[in-house]
């Protein structure tokens, strides 16, 4: 085999690694800002602007339905971006995803409402939401892989968790902007034009993100794997490589199912805690819109801070124990969560959401390294993205919709709590049957046949 293909990838210098982490984090924050901004607006104003002829709660359901459409497009984005990300590299696809997401979000800020163009308004809104979902479906896998494949094995869980903080950072930014606007504007002004400002702001943020993201290098692990494949093809006269999707489904179908199961509690709980709670706290607990937004804002800040800590812990004790702790904890927290919110007290609201998000972080933090370590390099973008994003269709997509429908049908939080608990059980089973991946070296997980990942020598992996 050619030496260029067999030589280990050049280690990433600490300064370069920090720049790569920053590029992934900032880009991911902007993408999640765009995505979460839609969810918050769906809960607060879209029911009035795009579905004004419906009953308020039904309008909210329809608004959350357009929200769920974005999740339906995420698996398509995972397939397309995963395919080209495994063929062309991580960096190019990350730039494209940022442009698509930012452009769609900016366009939402310019949309005419139902009062201006009638039924065309929700149709246009839905189309732009599809573009958002498509872009985000390709963003997550590329962002976490770029960091995972640059970082060292000893601290991979810590470094790979930083792109994960883009979710609470985006939530923090989106909720903060909305909270500020609702505080300084009257309800009439916010509903009339104020809601557009956060969407238009996305255009500025995307320019900043692109400037930073374009400055980073391609993953050395990917470049080594590409050289390996090309050398093998030249020496053996092999035909065209199998599509990454085909290889994933052939060799890693079990890992895809595990990733999907692992996502259930993490994804469902997050959208119940951050998106649906804006509806529940206002309609069922009598909390003001501003109070609910402020509680999510504070809790998101704590969420941001704890994710790297959970990631670092996964480097010490393993991905599975930390993940299992989060899944079990979120299931046990659901009844106290709603009981605290039902009091209508601001302090209890903060406590309920903060504890929920801290437990969520125990699943979300190790997820990046955990999923990355499951797949071989030339199918890693596809495998990680497919496992994560296909699960979102059944998990995060309908979560606010199901929770709102349960509230409408039963007038109680009990069925909603049981819904999240059921998801926690699924995740506990999936992660429970998974293999620990902490000691795998991403440069070594691709065997000659591309079948099962090869466990790297623990001494080598832990001595970096």
N, C-alpha and C positions, 0 to 999 in steps of 0.2 A: 504493500500500500504506500502511496506517496507520502513522503514525510510531512508535506504541508497539511495533509489531512489528518495525520496521526499526532502531530505536535499539539500539546495542550494549549488552550487559549491563553493569551497574555493577560495576566491579572490586571484588573482595573485599579488605577491609582486612587487612593482615598479621596483626593480632591475631585477627580473626575466622577467618582461614584456619587459624591454628594450632589454634583451638578446634574447627574442623571436622575437621582432621586427627586431633586427639585423640579426638573422638567416634567417628570411623570406626575408628581404631586400637583403642580400648578395646572397642567393640562387636564388632569382628572378632576380637580376641583371645579374648573370652568365647566366641564361637561356635566358634572353632577349638579352644579348650580343651575344650569339650563334645565336639566331634567326635573329637579325638585321644585324649581320655580313654577313649572306647569302644575305639579301636584298641589302646591299651596294655593295657586290661583284657581284651580279646579274646585277646591274646597270653599274658597272665599267669594269669588265673583263670577266665574264662568257660567254657573247655573243661571245667573240673572242676565248675563250678556249674550249668551249663545242659546239658551233654552228657556226663554222668558215665559213661554205659554204653559209651562208645567208647574205642578205643585212644587213648593220649595224643596222637599226631600226627594221627590222624583227628579227634579232638575239637578239636584246634587248627584243622584245616581247616574243620570245621563252624562253629567260632567265627568264623573269618575270612569264612565265607560270609554270616553275618548282618552282618558288617562291610561286606561288598560290597553288601548290600541297600541300605544308606544311599546309596551312589553311584547306584544305579538310580533312586532318587527325586529325585536332584539335577536331571536334565533337566526333570522335571515342575515342580519348583520354579522352574527357570529360565524355563519357558514362562509360568507363572502370574504370578510376580513381575515378569518382564520386561514382560508385557502391561500390567499395572496400573501398574508403575513408569514406563512410557512414556506412560501416559494420565493418571495422578494425581500423579506426582512420585516422587522417590527417597526422601524422608524417611519418609513414611507406611509404605512397604513395609519399610524397614529396622527400624522399631520392631516391626512384626509378626513379622519373621523372628527377632528376638532373643527375643521372647516364646515363640514356638513352640520354638525350640531349647532355651532354658532350661527350659521346662516339661517337655519330653521327657526331658532329662538328669536333672532332679530326680526324675522318676517312675522312671527306671531305678534310682536309689538306693533306691527303696522296693519294688522287685520281689521277689516270692517266687522261690525257686530251684527247680530240678528236684526236690530232696529234699522240698519242701513241696507243690507243686501238679503235679508230674509234667510231662507234655509241654506243658502250658499255659505253662510258664515260658519256653521258647525262642520260643513263638509271641508272647507279650507283648513279649519282648525285641525280636523282629523288627519288630513294629508300631511301637514307640518309635524304633527305628533308622530306619524309614521316615520318621517325622516329622522326625527330625534331618536326614536327607538332603534332604528337601523344603525345610526352612528354610535350610539352607546353600546350596542351589541358587539361592535368591533373594538371599542375603546378599552374596555376593562382588561381583556386578555393581553393586549399589546402592552399596556402600561405596567402591569404587574410582571410580565415576562421580561421586559426591558431591564427592570431593576433586579429581578431574581437571577437573570443570566449574567449580569455584570457583578453582582455581589458575591461575597465569599460564603462557603458552606456553613461556617461556624455561626454567622450572624444573619443568615438568609431570612429567617422569620422576622427579625427586627427590621431589616432594610425593606423587605417586600411588603411589610405592613404600612409603610409610609404612603404609597399610592392609595391604600385603603382609607387613609384619613381624608382623602379627597371627597369621600361621601359626606362625612359630617362637616367638613369644611365648606363644601358646596351647599349643604343644608343650612349651615350657619350663615353663609353669605346670602342665600336666597331669603331665609327667614328674617335675617337682620334688615335687609333692604325693605321687605314688605312691612316689617314691624315699624320701621322708621316712617315709611310713607303713611301707614294707617294712623300713626301718632300725630303727624303734622298736617294731614289732610282730613277733611270731613268725609263721611261715608259717601256723600254724593260726588265729591271731587275724585275720590279714589276710584269709585265705580265708573265714572265718566271717562277719565283719562289717566289717573295716577297709576293704575295697574300696568300701563304700557311701559313705564320708565324702567323697571327691572329687566324687561325683555330687550329693550333697546340698548341697555347697558352691556348686554352680552357681546355686542359688536366690538366694544373697546377691549373687553377682557380677552376675546379671541385673538386680537392682534398681539397682546402681551404674551399669551400662551404660545402662539406660533413662533414668535421671536426666540423664546427660550427653547422650545421643542426642536427647532431646526438646528440648534447648536450642539446637540448631543450625537454621539457615535452609535453605530449599529452594534447589537449584541455580539461580543466575541465568541460566545458559545454557538450562536447561530451561524456566524461566518465559518467557524471550524466545521460544523455539521454540513454546511453547504459544500465546502471544499472536500470533505470526506465523501459525500455522495457523488460529486463530479469525478473524483479520482477513481472511485469504485466503478462508475459507469464507463470510464475510459479504459480501465484495465480489463474489465470483464465483458465489455461490449454489451452491457445490459440495455434493455429497451427503456422506454419512458417510465419515469417514476409513477407509482400509483398516486392517485389524488390523496392529499392528506386526510380528507374525510373518510375515504375508503379504508385507509390504514388505521385510522382511529377506531372505526366501527369493527374492524377485523381483529385488531390486537388489544384495544383498550376499552372495549364495550363495558366491561365490569367497572372500570375506573370512571367512565362517563356516568353510569348509574349511581355510583357512590357519590360523585360530585353533585348530581341532581338531588339526591336524598339529603345530602349535607346542606344544601341551599334552602330547604323547605322552611325550617324554623327560623333561620337567619333572615330570609327574605320576607316571609309573612309577618314576623314580629316587627321588623323595621317599619314597614308601611302602615301597620296598625298603630304603632307608637308615634310615628311622625306625621302621617297624612290623615288617617281616619280620626285621630284624636282631635284634630281641629274641628271636625264635625261633632264628635261625641261631647267634647267639653262645652261647646256652645249650645247644642240642642238639648242634651240630656242633663248636663250638670249646671247649666245656667251661667257658665263662665263667659266673660266677654271675649270677643275675637282677639283683642289686643293682649289680654292676659294669657290666652292659650299660645299665641305666637311667642310671647316673651318666655314662657316656660320651655317651649321647644328650643328656643335660642340658647338658653342657659344650659340645658341638658346636652345640646349638640357640642357646646364648648368642652364639656367634660368628656363626652364621647371621643372627640378629637384627641384629647390628652391621653386617654387610657389605651387607645389602640396600639401605639408602639410598645407600651408596657406589656400588653398581652402577647404581642409578637415576640418580644424578647424572652418572655416566659416560655413560649413554645420552642425556642432554641435550647432551653435548659431541660425541659421535661418532656418535650414532644408536641407535635401538632394535635394528636388525638385527645390527650387528657384536657388540654385547654378548650378544645372545641366541645367536648362532651360536657365540661363544666358549664359552658355558656348555654348549651341546649337544655340541659336539666334545669339550670337556673331560670331561664326565661319561661319555661313551663310552670315552675312553681310560683313565679312572680305575678302571673296574670290576674288571679283573683285579688290579691292585695293591690295591684296596679289600678284596677277599676274602682275598688273600694276607696282608695285615696282620692281619685279624681271626682268621685261622686260627692265628696264633702264640699267641693267648690272652693276650697282654700288654696291660695296661690302656693304656699309652701308645700302643701301635700301634692299639688300638681307637679311642682319641680321635682320632688322626691320620687314620685311615681315614674315620671319619664326618664329621669337621670339613671335610676337603678336599672330600668329596662334597657337603656342604651348601653350602660356599662356591661351588662350581661350579653347583649347583642355583640359588643366588641370582642368578647371572648371567642365568639364564632368567626366574626369577620376578620379579625387580625391575622390568625394563622391560615386563613383560607387561601390567601395569595400564594404563599410558599407551598402549602399542602397540595393545591391543585397543580401548580407548576411542576412539582416533583413527581407527579403521577405519570407524566407523559414523556415520550422520546422527543428530542429536539425538533426534528423536521415535521412533527405532528402536534407539537406542544401548543401552539397558538390555536389550532383547530380544536384540540381536545379540551383544553381549559375553557375556551370560549363556549363550545357546545355544551359542556357539562353545566356551566354557570348560567348561560342564557336560556337554554331550553327549559331549565327549571323555573326561570322567572315567569314563564307563561302560565304555569300552574300555581306559582307561589305569589310573587309580588304583584303581578298584573291584576288578578281578581281580588286581592286582599282587601283594599278599601271598599270595593264594590260589594263583596260578600259581607263584610262587617256592617256596612250601611244597610244592606238588605236585612240582615239579622236584627239590627236595631229597629228597623221599620216594622218587621213582622212580630217581634217578641217584646219590644219596648224594654229590653233588659240587656245588661252586659254579659250575663252568664253564657249564652251561646257563643259569644265572641271569644270569651276566655277559653271555652272548650275547643274552639276552632284552632286557636294558637297552640294549646296543649297537644292537640292531635298532631300538629305539624312538628312539635318538639319530639314526640315519640318517633316519628318517621326519621328525623335527623339522628336521634340517638341510635337507632338500629343501623342506619347507613354508615355512620362514623364508627360504630362499634365493630362492624365486620371489616372495616378498612385496615390496611397495613400501615404501620408507622413509616413515614417518609423522611424524617428529620435528617438521617445520615446519608441520604442519597446525594451524589455529586452530579449536577446537571450536565456536566461535560461527559459523563460516563453512562448515562441512562439509556443510550441508544446502542442496542446490540446489533450485530451484523444482519439479523433477520428482522429487527424491529419488533420483536415479540414482547416479552415481558421486560420492564426496566431492570437493569442490573444494579444491585446495591453496591455503592462505592465502598471502598475500604474505610471503615470508621476512623481509623487512626489518621488517614490522609485528610478526610473531610473535616475532622475536628481540630487539626493542627494549623489550619490556615490563619 
